[in-house]
Amino acid sequence: MVSTVEQLKNLERKSASPVPRVGRYTGEVVYIYAYDVAYEMTRQPVRELLGQPVAQFVVDASKRSPRHLFFYRPQMVRLPPQERAGPGGPLRIERVVKLLPVGALSITVRVPFDVERIEDLVGYHDLRFNDGFLHDEVRRLAEEVRRELAPHYIRPVGQLAEEEAYTVFCIKSPLLTEDGTPLVAENWWRANRRAVASLLTQEPDMAHLSRQEADESTGRYLSYYEHDLVVVDWDAALIIDEKQNFDETLYIMELANLQLAELEAYDRILDGSLERAYRDLTRSPARGRANMLRELRELRIDMARFSDELSNITKFFGDWHLARIYENISARFHLPDWHKTIDGKLKTLADLYQLLNHDQTNRWMLILEVTIVLLFVIDLVILFLGLSH
């Protein structure tokens, strides 16, 4: 009995022992920006953009992906790399623009890093160069793309709304201690959970974070192998994996970010349509009901098409781990709640459509009944006049 107790104590001491410190952290920060630019794009392919050839996006299959992995593949253009002066010295940034048929743009910017501590990455959230912030440059780039692709857009927006941004910190694995020993990613996460929380929440001093906030920010994590880890939060995410496996996980996050941007855009459209419909019904009942019915019918069709196309861009099969990642980031973005909100507003529009349609039917029935009565009266008058003569 005593030996068993001693063994349990030894196991507890071993599990509670601190994880050795990692020598250095290398990888890249990926900034994802999504913009709603139009109702949709024409089906004609774009051959060239900003002087660069446009190609089809392809995800490199990793060893954990099946042979027939399927993704939606949008058109994309890879812009020439830029050398910029960042906070820690010269940086080489890579930019990629993706064009989606739902009338959206996704711009990703990759910035490499090499730091000693996780806390050193907090400053990469709002990256600033010597001549301005990164997000301002990306917005100007999005404006250039929008102007050049104007002939390919159907019902483009008048001006760009606020972008939907997401930051992903990609750390190369395996994590090595100072003496070169590899670490299990989950063990490292447990030992550095507060530091990871401060990184994801953009808190420079992790000591100020409560334990509850640290647990909440890092609560959604997934691991497939011992050397990989994905932690998703509302504003940022952390990926620890081999470099060749970054792209497929990043693409899942990019699509979820695009969905969020499009749902917000269509929520604004529905708000404007509902407000206009209420105003027309209460203030100007004499307005042409046929026009109102046509507008509501077109909007319902547009929303149905939008919902189908938005769902199609996240159809991927064959990799349950990637599906779990999408499920977690979708929950962080509250995408199901956005869908419920839009479905509720669509139901309100449907009720208004039925109300107007029923009202218009009643008006036509009333006109028909009045016409029949008038014809009957005229027939009686004619008959009476004929008998009198």
N, C-alpha and C positions, 0 to 999 in steps of 0.2 A: 504493500500500500504506500509506504513511504517512497519507494523508488518511483512509483507511478506519479505521485505528487511532484517529486523532483523533476521528472521528465516533462510534466506539464509546465512547470515553472521555467525550465530551460527553453521550451518551445515558445512561451510567451516572451521571454527575453530576446530570443532570436527574431521573432516577428516584430517586436517593438524596436529593434536596433535600427539606427538611422541608415538610410540608403547612402552609399558613397557618393561623393560629389562628382558631377559630370565635368569632364575637362573643358570642353567648349561646345557651344551650340551653333551649328551652321545650317543654312537653309535659305529660304526666301519668304518674303511677305508678299501675299497676293491680294491686291485691292480690286474688288469687284464692284462695278457701277452699272446700274440698270436704268434706262430711260425709256419712257413711253413717248413715241414720236409720231404715231399715226394710228388710224383705225386698223389698217393692215397694209401689207406690201403686195404689189402685183406679182404674178407667178413667173415673170420673166427673170432669168438669172442675171445677176450683176457681174460683169466681166472684170471691172477695174474700179478701185476706190482709193482716193488720195494718192494716185500714181502707182499703186501696188496691185498685183493680180489678186483676184478673189478666188479662194479655193473652198472645198468642202471640208468641214470640220470632221476630224477622225480622232477617236480615243484610242490610244495605244493599249492593246490588251495586255494585262499583266498575267502573272502566273496563277493568280487566284480567280481570274475571269474565265468563263467557259468559252468554247470555240465560237459559238454563235451569239455572242453578246450583242444586243441591239440597243442603240441609242438614237434619239432624234439628232440628225446632223445638220445644223444650220450652215449658211455661208459665212465665211470668215476671211479676214485679211490680217496678215501679220506685218506690222509696221517696222521700219528699221530701228534697231536699238539706239538708245540715247545715252550719252555720258553726262551725268549731272553731278553737281556738288551737293552732297547731303550733309546731315549733322555729324556723321562720323568720317567724312572724307568723300572721295569720288565714288559714284555709284553708276552702275550700268543697268538701265531699266529697259524692260521689254514690254511692248504694248500689243494687244490683240483686240480686234473689233469683230463682234459676231452680229449678224443680221438675222432677225427672226420674222417669220411671216405674220405674226400677230401685231406687227407695227412697233417693235421694240428693238432697242440697241443694248448690247452688253459689252462693256469695255473692261478688260482686265489689264492690270499693270503689275509686273513682277519686279521686286527689288530684293537683291541678295543681302544676306547679313551674316556676320560672324561675331558672336558675343560670348562673354564669359558667364553671364547670369541671365535667367529668364526675365528678371526685372528690367534688364537693359533694353528689352524689346518694347516696353511700354511707350517709349518715345516715337515708335514707328506708327502709332495709330494715326495721328494727323501729321503725315510726313510733310516736311517743309524744306524746300530748296532755298538757295540764296536769293532767288528772284520771285518766290511765291510758294503757295501751297499746291500740293499735287492735285487735290480735288478741283481747284480752279482750272488747272491745265486740262484735266480730263473733260471738264464741262465745255471748254473751248473746242476741244477735239470733237465732242459730240455734236456741237453746233456745226462744225465743218462737215461732218458726215451727213447730218440732216439736210443741209443745203445742197450737197452734191447728189444725194439720193432723192431729192424732192420729186423728180418725175416718176419714181418707182413707188411713191406712197399714195395711198387712197385716204382722203380726208386727213391730211397731216395737221398736227397741232400748230397753233399760232406761235407759241414759244414753249421752250422746254420747262417742264415742271421740276420740282426738286427731285434730285436723283435718289435712288435707293442704293445705299452703299453697304458693303460688307467686307470685313478684313479677315484674312485667313493667314495664320502663322504656320508655315510648313517647316518642320525640323527634320533633318535627315537622320535616319536610323541605320544601324542600331546606336543607341546612346552608349557612350564609352566613359568609364571612369578615368581619373587622371593616370592610372596605371594601365589603361587599355582594356579593362574588363567590361564586357557588354552587360547592360542592365535590362531587366524586364520592364517594359514600358508601364505596365500597371503599377508595379512597385514604385517606380519613379514618380508616377502621378500621385499616389497616396502620400509620398514623402514631400511632394512639392505642391500640394493642392492649393494652399493659400497663395503661393506665387503665381500659379496658373490662373486663379481667380482674379488676382490683381491685374494680370495681363489682359484677360478677356474683358474686364470691366473698366480698363484704362485708369486704374488707380496707382499712382506712382509710389505710394507708401502702403504696402500690404498689411502693415500692422494696424491700420485704421479699419480694415475690413472685419466685420463680425464673422463668427463661425457660420452663422446661418446663411449669410450672403455668399461666403466661400463655397458652402455645400450646394446652394442653389445654382450658382454660376457654373459649377463644374459637375452638376448632377447628371447631365446627359452625356455620357461617354460610352464609346464602343471600342472593342479590341478584337482583332481576328487572330493575328499571330502574337507571339510574345514580344516582338519588337515594334508593333504598330499600335497606334492609339488615335482616336478622334474624339475631341471634346467640342461640343457646339453650344453656343450661347446666342443671345439675341443680336448682339452687335458684332461679334467676332467669334472665331473658331480656332482651334489648335489641332494640327495634324502632325503626327510622328509616324513616319513611314519611309520606305526607300524612295528615292527620287523618282523612279520610273512609275511609281504608283500614285503620285500626287494628282495627275491630270484627271483621272476618272472620278476621284472624290471631289475635286474642285469643281468639276462640271456639274455634279449633282447639286452642289451648293449654289452654283451660278444659276441653274434653272430654277431653284427654289426662290432665289433672290429676284429673278425675272417675274416669276409668278406673283410675288408680293407687290412688285411695282405695277404690274398690269391690273391686279385686283384693286389696288388703291386708285388707279386711273379710272377704271370702270365704275368704281364706287362713287367717284366725283361726278361722272356722267349721269349715273342714276339719280344722285341727289339733285342735280340740275333739272333733269327731266321730271322728277316727281314734284319739285317746287313749281315748275312751269305748268304742270297739269293741274295741281291744286289751284293755282292762281287763275287759270283759264276756266276752271269749273265754278269757282266762287265769284269771280269778278266780271267775267264776260260770258255768261251762258249763251248769248246769241252768236258767239263765234262759230264758225263752220265746224260742225261736229264731224264731218267727213275728214277734214284735215287733221283734227285731233286723233281720230281713230287711225288714220294712216301713220301718223307719227308714232303712236304707241305700238302699232303692229310692227313697224320697221325696227323700233328699239328692241322689242321682244325677240325678233329674228336675229338682230345683231348680237344680243346677249347670249342667245343660244349658240350661235356660231363661235363667239368668243370663248364660251365655256368649253366647247368641244376642242378647239384649237389649243387652248391653254392646257387642257388635260393631255393632249397628244404629245406635247413637248416633253412630258415627264414619263413617257412610256419606255421603260427599260426592263429587260427580262434576263433571267439567268444568273443573277448575282444577288443572293439574299442579303449579304453584308451591305452592299450599296443601297438596297431597298430599306434596310434598317437606318442607314445614315439619312436618307431622304425623309423617312418617317420622323426621325428625331428633329431634324432642322425644320420640317414642316410644322411640328408642334411648337418649336421655339418661335417661329414666325406667326403662329396662330392662323395658318392658312385655312384650316377647316372652319374657324370662326369667321374669317373673311368670306368664305364661300356661303356660309349660312346667312350672313348679313346681306350679301348680294341676292341670294335666293329669296330672302324675305322681301326685299325691295322689288324683285321681279314679280313676286306673288301680288304685291300691292299694285304694280302696274297691270298685272293680269286682271285684278279685280276692277280697276278703273276702266280697263278696256271692255270688260263685260258690262259694267255699269253704263258706259257710253253707248255700247252696241245695243243693249236692251232699251236704253232711252231713245236711241234713234229708231229702233224697231217700233216702239210704241208710237213715236211721232208719225211714222209712215202708216201704221195701222189707223191712227186717228184721221190722217188725211184721206186714207182710203174709205173709211166709214163716212166721213163728211161728204166725199165725192159721191158715194153710193146714195146717200140721203138726198143730195142735190139732184142727182139724175132721176131719182124717184119722184121728187117734187116737180121737176121739169116735165117728166112724163105725165104726171097727173094734170098739170096745167095745160099741156098740149091736148090731152084727152078731154079735159073740160071745155076748152075752147072749140074743139072739133064738134062736141055734142051741142054746144050753143049755136053754132052755125047751122 
